[in-house]
Amino acid sequence: AARADSSRVREQAHSEEINLLRAQSAAEIRQAYAEVDVARTTLPELRHAVDAARANYAQADARFKAGLGTSVELADAEELRTRAEIEFALGEFQLARARAEFGRTIAEGL
């Protein structure tokens, strides 16, 4: 009887451990999916910022060439454009990283 009770206790402990691991795996998958969703959602906004910064630079360049703008305005516009392009590149990288992490998490959860 003692061995049977001991066996049931071990079985229950293993069952609880399996349930815990399943819950952790599901939480990791949900977290990885949320990171993909956030990265995918922000990418169009970053693209819009790049387009706006490029238009701003083109306008500053035209003003400078026409003698209506200063080199400081042109440099500021170029810095803004460069920063927007870097942020977009980082956003693309973040999306790729999040997708890879999501795929890895799903594969490990199987």
C-alpha positions as CSV (number, residue, x, y, z in Angstrom):
1,A,0.0,0.0,0.0
2,A,2.9,2.4,0.8
3,R,4.5,1.7,-2.5
4,A,1.2,2.3,-4.3
5,D,0.7,5.6,-2.4
6,S,4.3,6.7,-3.2
7,S,3.7,5.8,-6.9
8,R,0.5,7.9,-7.0
9,V,2.3,10.9,-5.4
10,R,5.1,10.7,-8.0
11,E,2.6,10.3,-10.8
12,Q,0.7,13.3,-9.6
13,A,3.9,15.3,-9.3
14,H,4.9,14.4,-12.8
15,S,1.5,15.3,-14.1
16,E,1.6,18.7,-12.4
17,E,5.1,19.3,-13.9
18,I,3.8,18.4,-17.4
19,N,0.9,20.8,-16.9
20,L,3.3,23.6,-15.8
21,L,5.6,23.0,-18.8
22,R,2.6,23.2,-21.1
23,A,1.5,26.4,-19.6
24,Q,5.0,27.9,-19.8
25,S,5.3,26.8,-23.4
26,A,1.9,28.3,-24.3
27,A,2.9,31.6,-22.6
28,E,6.2,31.7,-24.5
29,I,4.3,31.2,-27.8
30,R,1.8,33.9,-27.0
31,Q,4.6,36.3,-26.0
32,A,6.6,35.5,-29.2
33,Y,3.4,36.1,-31.3
34,A,2.8,39.4,-29.6
35,E,6.3,40.5,-30.4
36,V,5.7,39.7,-34.1
37,D,2.4,41.5,-34.1
38,V,4.0,44.6,-32.5
39,A,6.9,44.6,-34.9
40,R,4.5,44.2,-37.9
41,T,2.2,46.9,-36.7
42,T,5.0,49.5,-36.3
43,L,6.7,48.9,-39.6
44,P,4.1,50.9,-41.7
45,E,4.5,53.8,-39.3
46,L,8.3,53.7,-39.7
47,R,7.9,53.6,-43.5
48,H,5.7,56.6,-43.3
49,A,8.3,58.4,-41.2
50,V,11.0,57.6,-43.8
51,D,8.8,58.9,-46.7
52,A,8.1,62.1,-44.8
53,A,11.8,62.6,-43.9
54,R,12.8,62.1,-47.5
55,A,10.2,64.6,-48.7
56,N,11.4,67.0,-46.1
57,Y,15.0,66.5,-47.2
58,A,14.0,67.0,-50.9
59,Q,12.3,70.3,-50.0
60,A,15.3,71.5,-47.9
61,D,17.6,70.6,-50.8
62,A,15.5,72.5,-53.3
63,R,15.4,75.5,-50.9
64,F,19.2,75.4,-50.5
65,K,19.8,75.1,-54.2
66,A,17.5,78.0,-54.8
67,G,19.3,80.1,-52.2
68,L,16.3,80.2,-49.9
69,G,17.6,77.8,-47.3
70,T,20.8,77.4,-45.2
71,S,23.3,74.6,-45.0
72,V,22.1,74.1,-41.4
73,E,18.5,73.5,-42.5
74,L,19.8,71.0,-45.1
75,A,22.0,69.2,-42.6
76,D,19.1,69.0,-40.2
77,A,16.9,67.5,-42.9
78,E,19.6,65.0,-43.8
79,E,20.0,64.0,-40.2
80,L,16.3,63.5,-39.8
81,R,16.2,61.4,-43.0
82,T,19.1,59.3,-41.9
83,R,17.6,58.7,-38.5
84,A,14.3,57.7,-40.0
85,E,16.0,55.3,-42.4
86,I,18.0,53.7,-39.5
87,E,14.8,53.4,-37.4
88,F,13.1,51.7,-40.4
89,A,16.0,49.3,-40.9
90,L,15.9,48.5,-37.2
91,G,12.2,47.9,-37.4
92,E,12.7,45.4,-40.3
93,F,15.4,43.7,-38.3
94,Q,13.1,43.5,-35.2
95,L,10.3,42.0,-37.3
96,A,12.7,39.4,-38.8
97,R,14.1,38.6,-35.3
98,A,10.6,38.3,-33.8
99,R,9.5,36.0,-36.6
100,A,12.5,33.8,-36.1
101,E,11.9,33.7,-32.4
102,F,8.3,32.8,-32.9
103,G,9.2,30.0,-35.3
104,R,11.8,28.7,-32.8
105,T,9.3,28.9,-29.9
106,I,6.6,27.0,-31.9
107,A,9.1,24.3,-32.9
108,E,10.3,23.9,-29.3
109,G,6.8,23.7,-28.1
110,L,6.0,20.6,-30.2
